[in-house]
Each structure stands twice: as structure tokens, then as C-alpha cells.
Amino acid sequence: MSSEQFQAAHDSIYNIGTHLLEYLQEIRQERLSGDDTKGLQSVENDIIEALTVLREQKYHVAVIAAMKAGKSTFLNAVIGADVLASEAEACTICRTDIRPIYTMATPRLLEYRQGQKQPVVIAEGDASVIRQKCLQFVVDQGH
């Protein structure tokens, strides 16, 4: 599935969920005149939670393999873009968070350091520059 197909499927699921939620809310409002609506409220809460997850587009994926096994290449294929450096060095030796870049936002490579609330900007700007600086950062850190 290409990234465009994935985005289209995502949008379709989100739209269907939104319409279903609106429908359930209408039914619940009509039944508030004395009927028990706890069952509908539970379904409504589940749909709200699912829509929130879809809206945030936050997915947790664990990829575990030996060094040079193609973890970055695999994740780049899943994402549909060359986001992670796929060099011979250990680029995915630690936890890596990838977040969507919104319109007019500048892509950045951030390091979250233990004991600090705010991340440190390692690189920002063009994706190829960020990948190169990421690789250099990993090499400099001795990973």
C-alpha cells in the first residue's frame, strides 16, 4: 500500500467514524427522554477514542533485528519516505520518534535527553541534511 493509499484509507475511516459518532449522539439525545443510554454512551466513548487516535496519527511500532538487518530501510518503506538514515552505521540503536510535519513547519531532528523536559535540536531544514547530521551525530556519540 502506497502512502497515498494509506492516507486515503485513513481519511475514509476517520470520516466514517465521525459520521457514526454524530449518528450515535443524535440517537442518544432522542433517547434521553427516559431511556437508558449507558450502552450508547459506551459505544460513543469508544468511537471518540478511536477518532482521537486516528486524528493524532500516532502509531507505535517496534522493529527488533540485528545490526545492518534493514530496520531503517523497512521503516522508510512503511512510512513511504526516506525519513531514517539507512547507512552502515547504527542509526536506529535507540528509540526513534517520527512525527508528521505540518504545512509551513520546519523538519527537525530532536534529541530527548534524560532529565530534561524540552528536546535539543540536533538539525533542522532539508531532509537530506537532517539525515546526514543524524548519521554524523550517531557516529560522534560512538553508537
C-alpha positions in Angstrom: 0.0 0.0 0.0 1.5 3.3 -1.0 1.5 6.3 1.4 -1.2 8.0 -0.7 -3.4 4.9 -0.5 -2.8 4.7 3.2 -3.7 8.4 3.7 -6.9 7.9 1.6 -7.9 4.8 3.7 -7.1 6.8 6.9 -9.3 9.7 5.8 -12.1 7.4 4.8 -12.1 5.6 8.2 -11.9 8.9 10.0 -14.9 10.3 8.1 -17.0 7.2 8.6 -16.1 7.2 12.3 -17.1 10.9 12.5 -20.5 10.3 10.9 -21.1 7.3 13.1 -20.3 9.3 16.2 -22.7 12.1 15.0 -25.4 9.4 14.4 -25.0 7.9 17.9 -25.1 11.3 19.5 -28.4 12.1 17.8 -29.8 8.7 18.9 -28.7 9.4 22.5 -30.3 12.8 22.5 -33.6 11.4 21.3 -33.5 8.6 23.9 -32.6 11.0 26.8 -36.3 11.4 27.4 -36.3 8.4 29.8 -34.5 5.5 28.1 -31.2 4.2 29.5 -28.4 5.5 27.3 -25.4 4.0 29.0 -24.8 1.4 26.3 -24.8 4.1 23.6 -22.5 6.3 25.8 -20.0 3.4 26.0 -20.0 3.0 22.2 -19.8 6.7 21.7 -16.7 6.9 24.1 -15.0 4.0 22.1 -15.6 5.9 18.8 -14.3 9.1 20.3 -11.1 7.3 21.5 -10.6 5.7 18.1 -11.1 9.0 16.3 -8.6 10.7 18.6 -6.0 8.1 17.8 -6.7 8.5 14.0 -6.6 12.3 14.2 -3.2 12.3 16.0 -1.8 9.7 13.5 0.4 8.3 16.3 1.3 4.7 15.8 3.7 2.6 18.0 5.8 0.2 16.0 8.6 -1.9 17.4 11.2 -3.3 15.0 13.9 -5.5 16.5 16.6 -7.1 14.4 20.4 -7.4 14.3 22.6 -4.6 13.1 22.5 -4.0 9.4 19.4 -6.1 9.0 17.5 -3.3 7.2 15.4 -1.8 10.1 15.6 1.8 8.8 15.0 0.7 5.2 11.9 -1.3 6.3 10.6 1.7 8.3 11.2 4.1 5.4 9.2 1.7 3.2 6.3 1.6 5.8 6.4 5.4 6.1 6.6 5.9 2.3 9.5 8.3 2.5 13.2 8.2 3.2 13.0 9.6 6.7 15.5 7.4 8.6 19.1 7.3 7.5 19.9 3.8 6.1 23.6 3.7 6.3 26.1 1.2 7.5 26.3 2.8 11.0 23.9 2.1 13.9 21.3 4.7 13.1 18.3 3.0 14.9 20.2 1.9 18.0 17.8 3.9 20.3 14.2 4.8 20.5 13.2 6.9 17.5 10.0 9.0 17.3 8.8 10.1 13.9 6.1 12.7 13.8 4.2 14.3 10.9 5.4 17.7 9.7 2.5 20.1 9.3 2.3 22.7 6.5 4.8 25.5 6.9 6.6 23.7 9.7 10.4 23.1 9.5 11.5 19.5 9.7 13.8 19.0 12.8 15.9 16.2 14.3 15.5 16.4 18.1 17.3 14.6 20.9 15.3 14.0 24.1 17.8 13.9 27.0 17.3 12.3 30.3 16.2 14.7 33.0 15.3 17.5 30.5 11.7 18.4 29.6 12.5 20.1 26.3 14.4 18.3 23.4 17.6 19.6 22.0 17.6 20.5 18.3 20.3 18.5 16.5 19.4 19.6 13.0 16.6 21.3 11.0 15.8 22.1 7.4 16.1 19.9 4.4 15.5 16.1 4.9 18.8 15.1 3.3 20.7 17.5 5.6 18.9 16.1 8.6 19.7 12.5 7.6 23.4 13.4 7.2 23.5 15.2 10.5 21.7 12.3 12.2 24.3 9.9 10.8 27.1 12.2 11.9 25.5 12.6 15.4 25.3 8.8 15.8 28.9 8.4 14.8 30.1 11.2 17.1 28.2 9.6 20.0 30.0 6.3 19.4 26.9 4.2 18.9 
